[in-house]
Every structure is written in C-alpha cells, then in structure tokens.
Amino acid sequence: MTTSDWIALGAGIYGSIVATCALIWNIIREKRKIVVRIRYAFSPGLFSGSEMLAIEVINKGRYPINIQEIGFFLSDGNKLMSPLWQHGLGWLRDGDGTSYYIPKQDIDDIVRQAKELKQKITTAYVRDSMSEYHRGKINKSAAWFSR
C-alpha cells in the first residue's frame, strides 16, 4: 500500500467514526425527556391561602408534547385520576414547563379512594398524546398521602 492509500484508509475510518458518533447523538437527542415533580403549593389567586399539590411538568426534550392526562398510580399498578385533570391539558414546547394544581379536597378524595381499594399511592404521572406515561415520585413522608 502506498502512502496515499494509507491516508485514504485513515480518512475513511475517521469519517465512519464521526458518522457513528453523530448517529448516536441524534438517537439520544430524539428521546422524550419529560421531568415530573410533585410539591406542595399555596394558591395565590382565587383560593388564596388554600393548600394545593402542584404537579410540575418540564419538557427537556427536543419536540413539543401534548399533555393528555394527569393522575396517580397505585401500588397495584392501577391509576386514579379526576375527570377535571384529563384530556387536553396543553402543549409544552421544548424547554417549557408548567404546573398543574390540585386542591387539597381533591387529594383527600383520591387518598380516600385508594384506601377503599386497599392500595397506596406510589407516583404521580402525566400521559402525553403518544400514550407514554412519565412519572414523578411522591415523597414517602408526604402528610396527605400517608394517612
């Protein structure tokens, strides 16, 4: 092999490595990255001072998502949700985030339903328009859920 053949071989290997890295990077970037956080909140608006639970949803992915449903998973894998928090909750573009507020009365109803089913609430979830569930852990010491 001549020197020019070695140079061509080296350039070909280098090009295939760069192309493979670019492919892997694009595959990683295409994945949906939704962060779900649960926190306590107090309403500053109409129900000023009332306790609420905020489910914060952040789209860290590259494409917009449409939030279709919000609820809670039980320890047996079933889910509980209120009709007020489902269907058409809104779009999140890449990098956007929003919070959905659930009044304490609704949380108390969900806890009561879980007790009737003899289950525990394990995680909060949001479901997007692609029917993918994104979960957020509930703090085990959360007073509302440990009753």
N, CA and C atoms as an extended XYZ file, in Angstrom:
441
Properties=species:S:1:pos:R:3:atomname:S:1:resname:S:1:resid:I:1 pbc="F F F"
N         0.845       -1.183        0.000 N   MET     1
C         0.000        0.000        0.000 CA  MET     1
C         0.889        1.246        0.000 C   MET     1
N         0.433        2.203       -0.750 N   THR     2
C         1.186        3.450       -0.831 CA  THR     2
C         0.745        4.405        0.263 C   THR     2
N         1.457        5.483        0.372 N   THR     3
C         1.121        6.487        1.384 CA  THR     3
C        -0.265        7.056        1.160 C   THR     3
N        -0.627        7.309       -0.077 N   SER     4
C        -1.961        7.856       -0.364 CA  SER     4
C        -3.062        6.854       -0.005 C   SER     4
N        -2.783        5.556       -0.148 N   ASP     5
C        -3.763        4.540        0.265 CA  ASP     5
C        -3.972        4.579        1.782 C   ASP     5
N        -2.874        4.719        2.528 N   TRP     6
C        -2.986        4.802        3.995 CA  TRP     6
C        -3.751        6.055        4.417 C   TRP     6
N        -3.502        7.146        3.731 N   ILE     7
C        -4.218        8.391        4.045 CA  ILE     7
C        -5.711        8.213        3.764 C   ILE     7
N        -6.048        7.604        2.629 N   ALA     8
C        -7.451        7.366        2.281 CA  ALA     8
C        -8.112        6.428        3.291 C   ALA     8
N        -7.389        5.387        3.706 N   LEU     9
C        -7.916        4.456        4.704 CA  LEU     9
C        -8.154        5.173        6.042 C   LEU     9
N        -7.201        5.976        6.464 N   GLY    10
C        -7.336        6.734        7.719 CA  GLY    10
C        -8.499        7.707        7.659 C   GLY    10
N        -8.653        8.397        6.514 N   ALA    11
C        -9.767        9.334        6.355 CA  ALA    11
C       -11.103        8.592        6.379 C   ALA    11
N       -11.147        7.417        5.771 N   GLY    12
C       -12.377        6.620        5.777 CA  GLY    12
C       -12.745        6.153        7.171 C   GLY    12
N       -11.756        5.691        7.923 N   ILE    13
C       -12.023        5.244        9.304 CA  ILE    13
C       -12.480        6.428       10.152 C   ILE    13
N       -11.789        7.554       10.021 N   TYR    14
C       -12.152        8.754       10.771 CA  TYR    14
C       -13.584        9.173       10.430 C   TYR    14
N       -13.946        9.182        9.155 N   GLY    15
C       -15.291        9.565        8.724 CA  GLY    15
C       -16.356        8.634        9.269 C   GLY    15
N       -16.057        7.326        9.290 N   SER    16
C       -17.055        6.380        9.811 CA  SER    16
C       -17.228        6.545       11.320 C   SER    16
N       -16.161        6.871       12.043 N   ILE    17
C       -16.267        7.109       13.489 CA  ILE    17
C       -17.101        8.362       13.758 C   ILE    17
N       -16.841        9.428       13.022 N   VAL    18
C       -17.601       10.666       13.195 CA  VAL    18
C       -19.073       10.442       12.852 C   VAL    18
N       -19.360        9.724       11.788 N   ALA    19
C       -20.743        9.455       11.389 CA  ALA    19
C       -21.459        8.609       12.433 C   ALA    19
N       -20.776        7.627       12.992 N   THR    20
C       -21.376        6.790       14.035 CA  THR    20
C       -21.681        7.615       15.279 C   THR    20
N       -20.742        8.472       15.665 N   CYS    21
C       -20.973        9.344       16.837 CA  CYS    21
C       -22.152       10.283       16.587 C   CYS    21
N       -22.258       10.841       15.386 N   ALA    22
C       -23.374       11.731       15.053 CA  ALA    22
C       -24.697       10.976       15.093 C   ALA    22
N       -24.711        9.747       14.615 N   LEU    23
C       -25.925        8.931       14.655 CA  LEU    23
C       -26.350        8.668       16.094 C   LEU    23
N       -25.417        8.279       16.937 N   ILE    24
C       -25.729        8.005       18.349 CA  ILE    24
C       -26.241        9.275       19.022 C   ILE    24
N       -25.604       10.403       18.750 N   TRP    25
C       -26.034       11.669       19.336 CA  TRP    25
C       -27.460       12.019       18.915 C   TRP    25
N       -27.789       11.829       17.643 N   ASN    26
C       -29.146       12.113       17.174 CA  ASN    26
C       -30.170       11.185       17.796 C   ASN    26
N       -29.823        9.934       17.990 N   ILE    27
C       -30.749        8.992       18.634 CA  ILE    27
C       -31.004        9.422       20.072 C   ILE    27
N       -29.967        9.822       20.781 N   ILE    28
C       -30.124       10.272       22.166 CA  ILE    28
C       -30.970       11.545       22.217 C   ILE    28
N       -30.752       12.457       21.292 N   ARG    29
C       -31.495       13.718       21.273 CA  ARG    29
C       -32.967       13.532       20.959 C   ARG    29
N       -33.302       12.504       20.205 N   GLU    30
C       -34.675       12.283       19.792 CA  GLU    30
C       -35.555       11.726       20.912 C   GLU    30
N       -34.944       11.183       21.961 N   LYS    31
C       -35.731       10.591       23.044 CA  LYS    31
C       -36.532       11.669       23.771 C   LYS    31
N       -37.696       11.283       24.213 N   ARG    32
C       -38.515       12.192       25.013 CA  ARG    32
C       -37.905       12.311       26.398 C   ARG    32
N       -37.818       13.536       26.874 N   LYS    33
C       -37.274       13.784       28.204 CA  LYS    33
C       -38.263       14.661       28.948 C   LYS    33
N       -39.111       14.044       29.733 N   ILE    34
C       -40.127       14.752       30.495 CA  ILE    34
C       -39.813       14.568       31.970 C   ILE    34
N       -39.730       15.664       32.692 N   VAL    35
C       -39.474       15.627       34.126 CA  VAL    35
C       -40.781       15.955       34.834 C   VAL    35
N       -41.152       15.123       35.800 N   VAL    36
C       -42.361       15.339       36.592 CA  VAL    36
C       -41.935       15.495       38.047 C   VAL    36
N       -42.333       16.605       38.646 N   ARG    37
C       -42.021       16.869       40.053 CA  ARG    37
C       -43.319       17.148       40.802 C   ARG    37
N       -43.365       16.722       42.051 N   ILE    38
C       -44.532       16.938       42.888 CA  ILE    38
C       -44.101       17.777       44.080 C   ILE    38
N       -44.885       18.820       44.356 N   ARG    39
C       -44.556       19.660       45.508 CA  ARG    39
C       -45.843       20.247       46.085 C   ARG    39
N       -45.744       20.677       47.318 N   TYR    40
C       -46.867       21.367       47.944 CA  TYR    40
C       -46.874       22.806       47.478 C   TYR    40
N       -48.058       23.396       47.396 N   ALA    41
C       -48.171       24.779       46.950 CA  ALA    41
C       -49.326       25.443       47.684 C   ALA    41
N       -49.313       26.747       47.661 N   PHE    42
C       -50.404       27.541       48.209 CA  PHE    42
C       -50.915       28.435       47.099 C   PHE    42
N       -52.217       28.516       46.973 N   SER    43
C       -52.823       29.256       45.877 CA  SER    43
C       -52.781       30.761       46.154 C   SER    43
N       -52.189       31.518       45.241 N   PRO    44
C       -52.171       32.963       45.422 CA  PRO    44
C       -53.404       33.648       44.833 C   PRO    44
N       -54.203       32.926       44.084 N   GLY    45
C       -55.303       33.531       43.341 CA  GLY    45
C       -56.627       33.460       44.059 C   GLY    45
N       -57.598       32.897       43.372 N   LEU    46
C       -58.979       32.852       43.836 CA  LEU    46
C       -59.121       32.172       45.187 C   LEU    46
N       -58.410       31.068       45.388 N   PHE    47
C       -58.480       30.337       46.644 CA  PHE    47
C       -57.273       30.693       47.505 C   PHE    47
N       -57.033       31.962       47.692 N   SER    48
C       -55.828       32.447       48.355 CA  SER    48
C       -55.609       31.768       49.703 C   SER    48
N       -54.398       31.251       49.881 N   GLY    49
C       -54.024       30.619       51.140 CA  GLY    49
C       -54.396       29.166       51.245 C   GLY    49
N       -55.127       28.621       50.277 N   SER    50
C       -55.525       27.223       50.385 CA  SER    50
C       -54.378       26.319       49.936 C   SER    50
N       -54.282       25.158       50.584 N   GLU    51
C       -53.226       24.199       50.264 CA  GLU    51
C       -53.556       23.475       48.962 C   GLU    51
N       -52.515       23.208       48.192 N   MET    52
C       -52.677       22.502       46.930 CA  MET    52
C       -51.465       21.621       46.707 C   MET    52
N       -51.603       20.732       45.770 N   LEU    53
C       -50.478       19.922       45.326 CA  LEU    53
C       -50.176       20.363       43.902 C   LEU    53
N       -48.921       20.662       43.628 N   ALA    54
C       -48.519       21.087       42.284 CA  ALA    54
C       -47.767       19.947       41.614 C   ALA    54
N       -48.222       19.572       40.436 N   ILE    55
C       -47.503       18.603       39.613 CA  ILE    55
C       -46.848       19.424       38.513 C   ILE    55
N       -45.535       19.532       38.605 N   GLU    56
C       -44.766       20.335       37.653 CA  GLU    56
C       -44.262       19.420       36.541 C   GLU    56
N       -44.472       19.832       35.307 N   VAL    57
C       -44.061       19.047       34.146 CA  VAL    57
C       -43.124       19.918       33.305 C   VAL    57
N       -41.924       19.392       33.023 N   ILE    58
C       -40.928       20.121       32.243 CA  ILE    58
C       -40.545       19.264       31.042 C   ILE    58
N       -40.617       19.853       29.867 N   ASN    59
C       -40.229       19.168       28.635 CA  ASN    59
C       -38.772       19.499       28.351 C   ASN    59
N       -37.877       18.575       28.642 N   LYS    60
C       -36.455       18.767       28.361 CA  LYS    60
C       -36.068       18.147       27.023 C   LYS    60
N       -37.054       17.650       26.313 N   GLY    61
C       -36.795       17.035       25.020 CA  GLY    61
C       -36.721       18.068       23.913 C   GLY    61
N       -36.674       17.566       22.715 N   ARG    62
C       -36.471       18.418       21.549 CA  ARG    62
C       -37.770       18.773       20.837 C   ARG    62
N       -38.815       17.993       21.039 N   TYR    63
C       -40.067       18.189       20.334 CA  TYR    63
C       -41.186       18.535       21.304 C   TYR    63
N       -42.212       19.255       20.824 N   PRO    64
C       -43.342       19.573       21.699 CA  PRO    64
C       -44.121       18.319       22.084 C   PRO    64
N       -44.708       18.367       23.270 N   ILE    65
C       -45.563       17.266       23.728 CA  ILE    65
C       -46.923       17.834       24.110 C   ILE    65
N       -47.926       16.999       24.027 N   ASN    66
C       -49.279       17.379       24.400 CA  ASN    66
C       -49.668       16.569       25.630 C   ASN    66
N       -49.859       17.227       26.751 N   ILE    67
C       -50.251       16.545       27.982 CA  ILE    67
C       -51.737       16.217       27.900 C   ILE    67
N       -52.062       14.944       28.025 N   GLN    68
C       -53.440       14.483       27.892 CA  GLN    68
C       -54.103       14.126       29.215 C   GLN    68
N       -53.305       13.737       30.197 N   GLU    69
C       -53.916       13.200       31.421 CA  GLU    69
C       -52.935       13.354       32.574 C   GLU    69
N       -53.482       13.614       33.753 N   ILE    70
C       -52.684       13.698       34.977 CA  ILE    70
C       -53.377       12.835       36.014 C   ILE    70
N       -52.604       12.107       36.792 N   GLY    71
C       -53.202       11.271       37.829 CA  GLY    71
C       -52.152       10.668       38.734 C   GLY    71
N       -52.545        9.606       39.412 N   PHE    72
C       -51.675        8.931       40.369 CA  PHE    72
C       -51.737        7.434       40.138 C   PHE    72
N       -50.585        6.780       40.246 N   PHE    73
C       -50.528        5.330       40.186 CA  PHE    73
C       -50.629        4.765       41.594 C   PHE    73
N       -51.328        3.645       41.699 N   LEU    74
C       -51.453        2.936       42.968 CA  LEU    74
C       -50.414        1.823       43.032 C   LEU    74
N       -50.274        1.244       44.210 N   SER    75
C       -49.263        0.199       44.403 CA  SER    75
C       -49.550       -1.049       43.573 C   SER    75
N       -50.786       -1.268       43.149 N   ASP    76
C       -51.090       -2.441       42.323 CA  ASP    76
C       -50.969       -2.158       40.824 C   ASP    76
N       -50.551       -0.936       40.453 N   GLY    77
C       -50.368       -0.590       39.048 CA  GLY    77
C       -51.550        0.110       38.421 C   GLY    77
N       -52.704        0.092       39.077 N   ASN    78
C       -53.851        0.831       38.561 CA  ASN    78
C       -53.642        2.319       38.785 C   ASN    78
N       -54.505        3.129       38.170 N   LYS    79
C       -54.351        4.565       38.310 CA  LYS    79
C       -55.648        5.220       38.764 C   LYS    79
N       -55.482        6.354       39.419 N   LEU    80
C       -56.612        7.170       39.842 CA  LEU    80
C       -56.441        8.552       39.253 C   LEU    80
N       -57.534        9.102       38.743 N   MET    81
C       -57.482       10.464       38.232 CA  MET    81
C       -58.854       11.085       38.365 C   MET    81
N       -58.883       12.384       38.298 N   SER    82
C       -60.128       13.124       38.348 CA  SER    82
C       -60.510       13.527       36.932 C   SER    82
N       -61.787       13.547       36.611 N   PRO    83
C       -62.186       13.983       35.262 CA  PRO    83
C       -61.758       15.422       34.973 C   PRO    83
N       -61.534       16.205       36.015 N   LEU    84
C       -61.132       17.596       35.815 CA  LEU    84
C       -59.719       17.725       35.289 C   LEU    84
N       -58.861       16.706       35.449 N   TRP    85
C       -57.467       16.829       35.038 CA  TRP    85
C       -57.144       16.004       33.819 C   TRP    85
N       -58.093       15.654       33.035 N   GLN    86
C       -57.770       14.813       31.886 CA  GLN    86
C       -58.207       15.482       30.592 C   GLN    86
N       -57.565       15.085       29.525 N   HIS    87
C       -57.900       15.464       28.156 CA  HIS    87
C       -57.657       16.942       27.857 C   HIS    87
N       -56.698       17.161       27.011 N   GLY    88
C       -56.423       18.492       26.502 CA  GLY    88
C       -55.855       19.458       27.517 C   GLY    88
N       -54.888       19.011       28.293 N   LEU    89
C       -54.324       19.868       29.319 CA  LEU    89
C       -53.317       20.856       28.754 C   LEU    89
N       -52.834       20.655       27.568 N   GLY    90
C       -51.981       21.653       26.942 CA  GLY    90
C       -50.695       21.127       26.342 C   GLY    90
N       -50.122       21.969       25.520 N   TRP    91
C       -48.873       21.665       24.822 CA  TRP    91
C       -47.702       22.263       25.567 C   TRP    91
N       -46.586       21.561       25.538 N   LEU    92
C       -45.319       22.063       26.060 CA  LEU    92
C       -44.284       21.987       24.946 C   LEU    92
N       -43.743       23.132       24.573 N   ARG    93
C       -42.665       23.135       23.579 CA  ARG    93
C       -41.376       22.704       24.264 C   ARG    93
N       -40.336       22.515       23.483 N   ASP    94
C       -39.051       22.117       24.052 CA  ASP    94
C       -38.548       23.201       24.999 C   ASP    94
N       -38.194       22.772       26.196 N   GLY    95
C       -37.700       23.683       27.217 CA  GLY    95
C       -38.776       24.319       28.071 C   GLY    95
N       -40.048       24.141       27.732 N   ASP    96
C       -41.141       24.733       28.508 CA  ASP    96
C       -41.489       23.868       29.705 C   ASP    96
N       -42.127       24.474       30.653 N   GLY    97
C       -42.635       23.761       31.809 CA  GLY    97
C       -43.913       24.417       32.288 C   GLY    97
N       -44.703       23.667       32.986 N   THR    98
C       -45.930       24.198       33.570 CA  THR    98
C       -46.251       23.411       34.828 C   THR    98
N       -47.139       23.958       35.627 N   SER    99
C       -47.581       23.268       36.835 CA  SER    99
C       -49.091       23.122       36.799 C   SER    99
N       -49.548       21.971       37.226 N   TYR   100
C       -50.969       21.709       37.356 CA  TYR   100
C       -51.263       21.621       38.843 C   TYR   100
N       -52.230       22.406       39.296 N   TYR   101
C       -52.526       22.498       40.726 CA  TYR   101
C       -53.770       21.697       41.052 C   TYR   101
N       -53.643       20.887       42.088 N   ILE   102
C       -54.738       20.041       42.526 CA  ILE   102
C       -55.106       20.463       43.945 C   ILE   102
N       -56.348       20.900       44.168 N   PRO   103
C       -56.751       21.330       45.510 CA  PRO   103
C       -56.688       20.190       46.526 C   PRO   103
N       -56.486       20.556       47.768 N   LYS   104
C       -56.369       19.572       48.843 CA  LYS   104
C       -57.614       18.685       48.934 C   LYS   104
N       -58.788       19.244       48.663 N   GLN   105
C       -60.017       18.447       48.716 CA  GLN   105
C       -59.969       17.297       47.714 C   GLN   105
N       -59.456       17.563       46.529 N   ASP   106
C       -59.339       16.504       45.518 CA  ASP   106
C       -58.318       15.454       45.935 C   ASP   106
N       -57.215       15.903       46.541 N   ILE   107
C       -56.205       14.955       47.034 CA  ILE   107
C       -56.818       14.081       48.125 C   ILE   107
N       -57.600       14.690       49.026 N   ASP   108
C       -58.259       13.905       50.073 CA  ASP   108
C       -59.196       12.859       49.481 C   ASP   108
N       -59.915       13.221       48.409 N   ASP   109
C       -60.800       12.252       47.738 CA  ASP   109
C       -60.005       11.110       47.126 C   ASP   109
N       -58.859       11.429       46.526 N   ILE   110
C       -58.023       10.386       45.916 CA  ILE   110
C       -57.455        9.456       46.980 C   ILE   110
N       -57.010       10.031       48.096 N   VAL   111
C       -56.490        9.206       49.193 CA  VAL   111
C       -57.597        8.300       49.723 C   VAL   111
N       -58.815        8.826       49.839 N   ARG   112
C       -59.948        8.026       50.304 CA  ARG   112
C       -60.242        6.884       49.328 C   ARG   112
N       -60.212        7.171       48.026 N   GLN   113
C       -60.441        6.126       47.025 CA  GLN   113
C       -59.366        5.049       47.095 C   GLN   113
N       -58.126        5.459       47.289 N   ALA   114
C       -57.030        4.488       47.397 CA  ALA   114
C       -57.221        3.605       48.626 C   ALA   114
N       -57.658        4.198       49.729 N   LYS   115
C       -57.894        3.402       50.939 CA  LYS   115
C       -59.028        2.412       50.738 C   LYS   115
N       -60.066        2.833       50.017 N   GLU   116
C       -61.182        1.923       49.742 CA  GLU   116
C       -60.714        0.729       48.917 C   GLU   116
N       -59.741        0.962       48.051 N   LEU   117
C       -59.182       -0.111       47.227 CA  LEU   117
C       -58.060       -0.868       47.943 C   LEU   117
N       -57.750       -0.429       49.172 N   LYS   118
C       -56.679       -1.013       49.990 CA  LYS   118
C       -55.328       -0.953       49.272 C   LYS   118
N       -55.051        0.198       48.668 N   GLN   119
C       -53.802        0.434       47.950 CA  GLN   119
C       -53.163        1.713       48.460 C   GLN   119
N       -51.906        1.900       48.111 N   LYS   120
C       -51.194        3.135       48.434 CA  LYS   120
C       -50.877        3.873       47.149 C   LYS   120
N       -50.836        5.186       47.235 N   ILE   121
C       -50.452        5.996       46.092 CA  ILE   121
C       -48.937        6.006       46.026 C   ILE   121
N       -48.382        5.594       44.879 N   THR   122
C       -46.927        5.475       44.769 CA  THR   122
C       -46.296        6.604       43.964 C   THR   122
N       -46.888        6.970       42.832 N   THR   123
C       -46.309        8.008       41.985 CA  THR   123
C       -47.411        8.842       41.346 C   THR   123
N       -47.050       10.064       40.998 N   ALA   124
C       -47.913       10.890       40.155 CA  ALA   124
C       -47.444       10.694       38.723 C   ALA   124
N       -48.332       10.897       37.776 N   TYR   125
C       -47.946       10.701       36.382 CA  TYR   125
C       -48.605       11.743       35.490 C   TYR   125
N       -48.018       11.929       34.324 N   VAL   126
C       -48.661       12.632       33.220 CA  VAL   126
C       -48.565       11.701       32.011 C   VAL   126
N       -49.606       11.721       31.205 N   ARG   127
C       -49.612       10.920       29.978 CA  ARG   127
C       -49.649       11.891       28.814 C   ARG   127
N       -48.755       11.673       27.850 N   ASP   128
C       -48.734       12.553       26.684 CA  ASP   128
C       -49.581       11.971       25.557 C   ASP   128
N       -49.651       12.689       24.449 N   SER   129
C       -50.501       12.272       23.332 CA  SER   129
C       -49.989       11.021       22.635 C   SER   129
N       -48.747       10.609       22.909 N   MET   130
C       -48.203        9.367       22.365 CA  MET   130
C       -48.479        8.197       23.310 C   MET   130
N       -49.312        8.427       24.317 N   SER   131
C       -49.683        7.435       25.340 CA  SER   131
C       -48.486        6.938       26.140 C   SER   131
N       -47.492        7.795       26.315 N   GLU   132
C       -46.363        7.467       27.174 CA  GLU   132
C       -46.610        8.086       28.543 C   GLU   132
N       -46.334        7.301       29.576 N   TYR   133
C       -46.503        7.771       30.945 CA  TYR   133
C       -45.163        8.248       31.487 C   TYR   133
N       -45.175        9.419       32.091 N   HIS   134
C       -43.984        9.989       32.710 CA  HIS   134
C       -44.319       10.160       34.189 C   HIS   134
N       -43.483        9.584       35.047 N   ARG   135
C       -43.787        9.506       36.477 CA  ARG   135
C       -42.911       10.438       37.301 C   ARG   135
N       -43.473       10.845       38.422 N   GLY   136
C       -42.738       11.609       39.417 CA  GLY   136
C       -42.989       10.990       40.774 C   GLY   136
N       -41.934       10.793       41.538 N   LYS   137
C       -42.071       10.131       42.834 CA  LYS   137
C       -42.730       11.052       43.852 C   LYS   137
N       -43.487       10.436       44.725 N   ILE   138
C       -44.108       11.149       45.835 CA  ILE   138
C       -43.285       10.877       47.074 C   ILE   138
N       -42.952       11.923       47.774 N   ASN   139
C       -42.165       11.806       48.994 CA  ASN   139
C       -42.916       10.917       49.993 C   ASN   139
N       -42.236        9.924       50.521 N   LYS   140
C       -42.881        8.971       51.434 CA  LYS   140
C       -43.396        9.646       52.704 C   LYS   140
N       -42.790       10.771       53.069 N   SER   141
C       -43.230       11.460       54.286 CA  SER   141
C       -44.328       12.481       53.994 C   SER   141
N       -44.843       12.520       52.762 N   ALA   142
C       -45.899       13.482       52.433 CA  ALA   142
C       -47.116       13.220       53.306 C   ALA   142
N       -47.507       14.217       54.046 N   ALA   143
C       -48.578       14.069       55.043 CA  ALA   143
C       -49.903       13.670       54.407 C   ALA   143
N       -50.215       14.199       53.232 N   TRP   144
C       -51.507       13.917       52.635 CA  TRP   144
C       -51.631       12.467       52.188 C   TRP   144
N       -50.533       11.849       51.802 N   PHE   145
C       -50.586       10.502       51.253 CA  PHE   145
C       -50.322        9.423       52.281 C   PHE   145
N       -49.879        9.787       53.463 N   SER   146
C       -49.521        8.764       54.446 CA  SER   146
C       -50.631        8.509       55.458 C   SER   146
N       -51.787        9.049       55.204 N   ARG   147
C       -52.898        8.853       56.143 CA  ARG   147
C       -53.464        7.473       56.069 C   ARG   147
